[in-house]
Amino acid sequence: MQHRLLLVSIVSLVAGCGAESTASGRTSGGGADDVRVGGDTEGFGDASVTDAALQDTGLADTAGEETTPADTELADTAVEDTTPADTGSPDTTPADTGTADTTPADTGVADTGSEAPGPLPDMGSAPLGFLGSVPIGSSGGACGTGSWWWGFNVGSDNMRPGGNCIACHAGNGGPDYTFAGTVMAGYNDADDCRGVPNVQVEILDANGNLALTMTANAAGNFSSTNGGVELPYSARVRIGDRVREMTTQTYNGDCNSCHTTAGADLAPGRVVLP
């Protein structure tokens, strides 16, 4: 009987503990509810973090979009800067073209006679038959050398500077020249005025090749009987590094017939010292 009462007491005690446990369980449950509410709060916190992550992702996307156009614009700018530099290069070419313009200018001097004859070289002694005054009975005129032929040496290569040598020889039995003339000190020097010695007269054939060279004598006269030059020809006059050149061609080898005191057939006047 005592054992049974002890058992009942133990059962009651256990039951009472269970009740308290149940009550505690409810209290814990309430705490659990609090935990769940707290859990929910933490869930909202997680959602906020997720939103922040999404925002971070959006920022990353935005940064990507900003980086790409920046690179594209720089690339475009580089191409545009390079192109004008290439375009500017041909502007240098007209400087090379301007150099060619010098040649026609130099050549034109011989044609138009716009450039004054060069200074006289060492003239040496006047040949026999020349004096420093106008011959008796001569009309005189300009004479750049100040020396005149007086007619005392007929038949000499020094006679009659400025005269039409080939035409005169054809009617008076003189040498049969193919080229002849006089280099004078001035465009308008008169007949019988002494010319300039030691000047080279070069004949260029129809193809522009140097075919013949003559040297003016003490009276300034030059001549040749060479008949092998291909016509039409042109000529140039040279002394040292100075040159005067024709730019037209002709068949007439009697130079003084065109290169007269006043000039004929478009000649500017005398064949003059360069």
C-alpha positions in Angstrom: 0.0 0.0 0.0 2.8 2.3 0.8 4.4 1.4 -2.4 1.3 2.2 -4.3 1.0 5.6 -2.6 4.6 6.4 -3.4 4.0 5.5 -7.0 1.0 7.7 -7.1 2.9 10.5 -5.7 5.7 10.1 -8.1 3.2 10.1 -11.0 1.5 13.2 -9.7 4.9 14.8 -9.3 5.8 13.9 -12.8 2.4 15.1 -14.1 2.9 18.4 -12.3 6.3 18.8 -13.8 4.7 18.1 -17.2 2.2 20.8 -16.6 4.9 23.1 -15.7 6.9 22.0 -18.7 3.8 22.6 -20.8 3.4 26.0 -19.3 7.1 26.6 -19.8 6.7 25.2 -23.2 4.1 27.8 -23.9 6.4 30.4 -22.5 9.1 29.0 -24.6 6.6 29.0 -27.4 6.0 32.6 -26.8 9.7 33.0 -26.9 9.7 30.9 -30.0 7.1 33.3 -31.4 9.5 36.1 -30.5 12.2 34.2 -32.2 10.0 33.8 -35.2 9.2 37.4 -35.2 12.9 38.1 -34.8 13.5 35.6 -37.6 11.1 37.5 -39.7 12.9 40.7 -38.9 16.1 39.0 -39.9 14.4 37.9 -43.0 13.6 41.5 -43.8 17.2 42.2 -43.1 18.1 39.5 -45.6 15.8 41.1 -48.1 17.5 44.5 -47.6 20.9 42.8 -48.2 19.5 41.2 -51.3 18.3 44.6 -52.5 21.7 46.1 -51.8 23.2 43.2 -53.7 20.9 43.9 -56.6 21.8 47.6 -56.3 25.4 46.7 -56.4 24.7 44.6 -59.5 23.0 47.5 -61.0 26.0 49.7 -60.3 28.3 47.2 -61.9 26.1 47.2 -65.0 26.0 51.0 -65.0 29.8 51.2 -64.7 30.1 48.8 -67.6 27.9 51.0 -69.7 29.9 54.1 -68.8 33.2 52.5 -69.5 32.3 51.2 -73.0 31.3 54.6 -74.6 34.3 56.2 -73.0 36.6 53.7 -74.8 34.7 54.1 -78.0 35.0 57.9 -78.0 38.7 57.8 -77.4 39.2 55.4 -80.2 37.1 57.6 -82.5 39.1 60.7 -81.5 42.4 59.0 -82.2 41.3 58.1 -85.7 40.1 61.7 -86.4 43.4 63.1 -85.1 45.4 60.8 -87.4 43.4 61.6 -90.5 44.2 65.4 -90.7 47.9 64.6 -90.2 47.8 62.4 -93.3 45.8 64.9 -95.2 48.3 67.7 -94.4 51.2 65.8 -96.0 50.4 66.6 -99.6 50.5 70.4 -98.7 54.3 69.9 -98.6 54.3 68.9 -102.4 53.7 72.4 -103.8 57.0 73.5 -102.2 58.7 70.9 -104.7 56.5 72.2 -107.6 57.7 75.8 -106.9 61.3 74.8 -107.6 60.4 74.0 -111.2 59.1 77.5 -111.7 62.7 78.8 -111.5 63.7 77.2 -114.8 61.3 79.0 -117.1 62.3 82.3 -115.4 66.0 81.7 -116.1 65.2 80.6 -119.7 62.9 83.6 -120.3 65.8 86.1 -119.8 67.4 85.0 -123.1 64.1 85.3 -125.0 62.9 88.7 -123.8 66.2 90.4 -123.3 64.8 91.8 -120.0 68.0 91.1 -118.1 70.9 93.4 -118.7 74.1 91.9 -120.2 76.7 90.8 -117.6 79.9 92.7 -116.8 82.7 92.8 -119.3 85.5 90.3 -118.8 89.2 91.2 -119.3 89.0 92.5 -122.8 92.8 92.4 -123.6 94.2 94.6 -126.3 92.0 95.6 -129.2 92.9 93.9 -132.4 94.5 95.7 -135.4 92.1 98.1 -137.1 90.2 99.1 -133.9 90.3 102.6 -132.3 88.6 104.2 -129.3 86.6 106.7 -131.4 83.8 106.5 -134.0 85.1 106.0 -137.5 85.1 108.9 -139.9 81.9 108.9 -141.9 80.1 106.5 -139.5 76.8 107.5 -137.8 78.1 106.0 -134.6 75.6 104.8 -132.0 75.9 102.8 -128.8 79.0 100.8 -128.2 79.4 99.0 -124.9 83.1 98.3 -125.3 84.1 101.8 -126.5 86.1 100.4 -129.3 85.3 100.7 -133.1 86.5 98.9 -136.3 88.0 101.4 -138.7 88.2 99.1 -141.7 91.9 98.7 -141.9 92.0 94.9 -141.9 89.6 93.8 -144.6 89.7 90.0 -145.0 90.4 89.3 -141.3 88.1 87.4 -139.0 88.0 90.5 -136.8 86.4 92.7 -139.5 83.0 94.2 -139.4 81.6 93.1 -136.0 77.8 93.2 -136.0 77.5 92.8 -139.8 75.7 90.0 -141.6 78.7 87.7 -142.2 77.0 84.9 -144.2 75.0 87.2 -146.5 78.1 89.4 -147.1 80.4 86.4 -147.8 77.9 84.9 -150.2 78.1 87.9 -152.5 81.8 88.7 -152.0 83.6 85.4 -152.1 84.3 85.1 -148.4 84.3 81.8 -146.4 81.1 79.8 -146.7 80.0 79.8 -143.0 77.1 77.8 -141.7 77.0 79.7 -138.4 78.4 83.2 -137.8 77.7 86.3 -135.6 79.0 88.6 -132.9 78.7 88.6 -129.1 78.2 92.3 -128.1 78.3 94.1 -124.8 74.8 95.7 -125.2 71.5 94.9 -126.9 71.6 98.0 -129.0 75.3 98.2 -129.9 75.9 99.6 -133.4 77.6 97.9 -136.4 81.4 98.0 -136.3 81.4 98.3 -132.5 83.9 95.8 -131.0 82.3 92.7 -129.4 83.3 90.7 -126.4 86.1 88.1 -126.7 86.5 84.6 -125.3 82.7 83.9 -124.9 81.5 80.4 -125.8 78.7 80.1 -128.3 77.1 76.6 -128.2 74.8 75.2 -130.9 72.1 72.8 -129.9 70.6 70.5 -132.6 67.0 69.8 -133.3 66.9 67.3 -130.4 68.5 69.7 -127.9 71.9 68.0 -128.0 75.1 70.0 -128.0 76.4 69.8 -131.5 78.9 72.6 -131.9 80.9 75.1 -129.8 82.5 78.3 -131.1 84.6 80.9 -129.3 84.3 84.6 -129.9 87.6 86.1 -131.1 89.2 89.4 -130.1 86.6 91.4 -132.0 83.7 89.3 -130.6 83.1 87.5 -133.9 82.4 83.7 -134.0 81.9 81.4 -137.0 81.9 77.8 -138.2 81.7 75.9 -141.5 80.3 72.8 -139.8 77.3 71.6 -141.9 76.5 68.5 -139.9 74.1 70.0 -137.3 70.5 68.7 -137.5 68.2 71.6 -138.0 66.3 73.5 -136.6 68.8 74.5 -133.9 69.0 76.8 -130.9 72.0 78.4 -129.2 73.3 79.5 -125.9 76.0 81.9 -124.8 78.3 81.0 -121.9 81.1 82.7 -120.0 82.2 81.0 -116.8 79.1 79.9 -114.9 76.9 82.5 -116.6 74.6 81.3 -119.4 72.1 82.9 -121.7 70.0 80.6 -123.9 67.5 80.8 -126.7 64.2 79.0 -126.1 63.1 79.0 -129.8 64.7 77.2 -132.8 65.7 78.5 -136.2 67.1 77.4 -139.5 69.0 80.6 -140.1 72.7 80.4 -139.1 73.4 84.0 -140.0 72.9 85.2 -136.4 73.5 89.0 -137.0 70.7 89.0 -139.6 68.2 88.8 -136.7 70.3 90.0 -133.8 70.5 93.6 -135.1 70.8 96.9 -133.3 67.0 97.1 -133.0 66.3 93.4 -133.2 64.5 91.6 -136.1 62.2 88.5 -136.3 61.4 88.8 -132.6 65.0 88.9 -131.5 65.5 91.3 -128.5 68.5 92.9 -130.1 72.2 91.8 -130.3 73.5 88.5 -129.1 74.8 89.7 -125.8 77.1 88.7 -123.0 75.3 86.6 -120.3 
